[in-house]
Amino acid sequence: MTSAQPIPPTPGNDDVQPATQPPGGDPQARRPRYGRRRGPIPVGDSFVPRLGPSGQEPFAAMEDVVDDPDGEWPARPSHQTPIAELRFVALDCETTGQAPHGLVELGAVAFTLDSHLMSFETLVHSTDRINPYARRIHGIGAESLGGAPSVGRVLERFRRFAKGAVLVEHSADAFDTRLIASTMETPLDADNLDTSRMAGAIWELRDTIGLERMCVELNVHHRRPHHALADAEATAECFVELVRLGGERFGWRTLGDLLAVAQPPPPRINDERRGRRRPADGMRPANGASASTATRRRRRGGRRHRRPQSSTAPPVLDQPQTGD
């Protein structure tokens, strides 16, 4: 057989063909092709839990109409309400990991100081890109969100779930409640407490303590870190222990006592969701120019064309030398 004759195919290997190799034979084209998963991610009508219950506690569902059929819980408790009479909802969110943060999982636990009332857990449908680092942390990818309900339906169900309760989260800047408020474009009608502020007041900490470290200090079991429901369960158990310690040391008895120590700053809701602010009355640019156009004009130019920082100290220019 000469080199000019064609090479016959190997018997039994008809299915093994270099399909990714182009006619030119570029060796780099043999590498597998990575990228976005093609096709839309389907939206579901029911909750898609990722972890499930830890015991025999009841689980909230999308079809539930009322969480409190007897009307036991008021719309919002007053600050004079004793802690023992309050209903709390500990919550945690997992996100896409990049601004603007998108919700991909929501977990919550309704409880009192004496009992675990109900759990809430579901993945949330999203078409936003999930940051690779965030995916390594919480393990949620785009392929995990198929069949999950939309964020609007999930948050509307959570609003009913948290009605009449005090929200509890482990975040000094109220990240979880701010994320929910910005997504809904309206704040939740509830007070919220931060367990890291409570721990800082009890142990006189200068830095914010992490949830896993706080679980170790309080001997609380944390079954799966960076899972929304597990983080919410750990936050609820830590909260109960912190209330006990604060009551013994500082005499915490009412909701007002907790708010004075552990209330984070309120969420800021912009007029437009992406953080753009509308100019106030009397502050619109002149000559009919829009605010964005005026901003672009002010920011035009590179570093060499920037104005001096202080008008009282202009830059010193080289002056020609003159004789005496």
N, C-alpha and C positions, 0 to 999 in steps of 0.2 A: 504494500500500500504506500503510495506516495503522498507528499504533503498537499498536492493539488486535489486529491480525492476527498469527498466529504466523510466525516467521521460518523459512523452509524450510531444511533441511540443505544444506550445501555438498557438491556432488558430489565423490566421491573422498576425502573426509575423514571417513568413517564411523569409522575406527579411531582418530582423534585426538579423544579425549573427556577432559574434566577429571574423571577418575575419582576423584581425591582431594578434589574440592570437594564439600562437603555441600550439601543442598538450600538451606540458608540463605545460601550464597554467601560464607562466611567466607574472606577472602583468605589468612589465615595457614594455613588447612588445605591450601593448595596446596603447601606445602613438603614435600619428600620425607621419608618416615618412616624414622628411624634407630632402631637398637636391637639387641638380641641376635639372633643368627641362630637361628631356630627349628628344633627337631628335635634329637634326640640326636646326639652325635658318635660315629661308629662306632669300635669298638676292633679293632685288627688283631692278627695272630699272628706277624708278621715285622718285622724292622727297617725303618724308613723313614729312610734317610740323606738329609741335606739338601745336603751338599757333595760327598761321594764321595772316593775315594782321590786322592792327589797323584801317585802313581807306580804301581809294580807290586806294592806291598806287599799281603799278604793281609788280608782283611776278616773280622771276626768276624760270625757270624750267630746268630740265635736258636736254630737247630736244632743248632748245634755242641754236642757233649756234653763233650768234653775238649779243652782248649787245649794240654795237655802230655801227649801219649800215652805218652812214654817215662818219665814220672815224674822228670824232671830237676830240677824246682824243689821245694825243701823247703816245708813249711807256713809257716814264718816264719824268715828268716835271723837269725843271731845278730849282736850288735853288733861282733864281731871279724871278720866276713866282709869280705874285701877288696872295694873298690868295683868292681874289674874283674870280679868274679865275680857281681855282683848283677844281678837283673832288676828294672826299674823300670816303673811305669805312670803316665804323666802324664795328668791328667784335668781336665776343665772342664765346668761346668754352666751352662745358661741356665734362668732361672726366670720365674715370673709377675711378679716385681718388686714384690710387696707381701706383708706378713706375714699369715698364715704362708706362707712361700715355697713354691711348688709347682714341681716339676721339669718342664720342657717339652722339654729336649734334654740329652743326655749324650754327650760325646765323650772318647775316651781313646786313648792310644798306648802299646803295650808295646814296650820297647826295652832295649838294653844300651848301654854306652859305645861299642860298635863297630857296632851294626846296629839297624835298625828291624824289629821282629819282626811286629807285627800292629796293625791299627787297629780301633777300635770307635766306631760313630756311629749314633745313632738319635734321632728325635723321640719324645716320650713323651706318651701320651694323658693329657689333663687336662680336667676340666670347670670348673676354677677360672677366675675372671676374670683376664685378663692386663692388667696396668697399661699404659695407653697410652704412657707414657714408655719402659717396658721394651720394648714392641713396636717403637717407633721405633729402639731401639738394636739389638736382635737380629733384628728382622724376622719374628718368629713370632707368628701370630695363631691364633685358635681354628679358623679354616678350614684351617690348615696341619696340624692334629693329627688329622684324619680318617684312620683306618686305622692309626694308630700303636699300638704295643703298650702295655699297661698298665704303670704304674710298678713294680708288684711283680715282673712278669716281667723287666723291664729290669734292675732292681737285682739280682735273683737271678742273671741271666746275667753281670752285671758282677762279682759276687762270685767266680764261677768264673774270669772273665777275669783278675782281679787276684790270684788265689791265689799265694802265695809271692813276691809282688813288694813293692817299696817304693813307696809312693804319692808322687807329686810334683805339686804344685799351686803356682800363683802367687797366694797369699792369705796375708797375715800372720796372720789369725785363723782359718785353715783353714775357710773358708766352704763349699767344695765337699764336703769330707769330713764336715763337721758336718751339711750338708743331707742327704747320703746316710744318715748314721747316724740322724738324727732321723726320716727317712722310713721306714727299716727298723726303727726302734726298737731298734737294737742297733749297737754300733760295729763297724767293719771290723777284722778280725784282721790288721793290717798297720801298720808304721811309716809315717809320712808326713813329707815335707820340703817346705819353702817356699822357692821360688827368690828371693823378695824379701828374705828374711832372709840368704840366701847373698850376694846382691848387696850388701846393706847392710854385711856383714862385710868383703867384699873391697874395696869402694870407700869404706868408712867414711861411709855415708850416715846422715843423721838422720831423713829422711822415707822413706816407702815409695815405691819406684819402680814405675811402671806397666809393664805387659807390653810395650806398644808402644814405650815409651822404652827399655826394656831390650833389645828386639830391635835398635833402632838402635845402641845402644852396643856390642852384641856382633856386629853385622853379620849378623843372623839374618833370613831372609825370613819374613814373616808374610803368608800369602796372603789371608786373609779375617778381619779382626778381628770379634769378637763372634759368631763361629761356633764351636760347642763343639769340633769336631774341629780346626779351624785353630788355635784357642787352645791346645789340648793339644799339637799338633805344635810350635808355637813355644815352649811351655814346655819340652818335651823337648830341643829343640836348644839353648835357653839354658842348661838344666841341664848339658848335656855341656860347654859352654864354661866355665861357672862352676866345675865340678869341676876342669877343667884349670887354671884360674887359681888356685883355692884350693889345689890340690896343689903348684903352683910357689911360692906365697907362704907357705902355712901348713902344708904337708905333710899334706894330707888323704889318708888311705890306706884307712880302714876305714869301715864304716857308723856306728860310734860317733863317729868324727870329724865326720861330717855331722850326726848327731843333736844333738851338742853345740852346733852353730851354728845349724841351720836347722829344728829341730823346733818346730812351733807347739803351742799348748796343746791338750790332749786335748779331744775333743767331750764335751759334757755332755748326757746323756740323761735327760729327766724321766720320772717315773712315768707321766704322761699326756702325749700328744703335743702338745697345744695349750699347753704351758707351765705347766699347773696342777700344783702340788706337793701331795702328800699330807702331812698333818701327821704329825710323828714321834710315837712312843709317848710318852705322858705330856704331850703338847702339845695334845690335843684340847680344844675348848671345854667348859666345864662345863654342867650342866643339860641335857645331851643335844642342844645346839645344834650345827649343822653348822659347818664351817669357813667356808663361804661366807656363812652367816648372820651369824657373828661378825664377818667382814670388813665386811659391809654395815653392821652396827651401829657399828663403829669409824669408818667413813667417813661416817656420816650427818651432815648439817648443812652449811651453806654456809660461806663464808669468815668471816662474822661470828661463827659459833658454834665456831670452832676453839679448841682449848686452847692456852695459851701454850707456846712451845717449851721453856722451861726452868722447872722447878718451883721452883728456888731464887730466881728473879727474877720474882715475880708482877707483873702489870700494875699501874701506879700509878693509883689512883682519885682523882677530885677530892674533896678534903676541905673541909668548910665552914670558913670563916674564923672564928676565935675571937679575942676581944680579950685583951689582956695582963692 
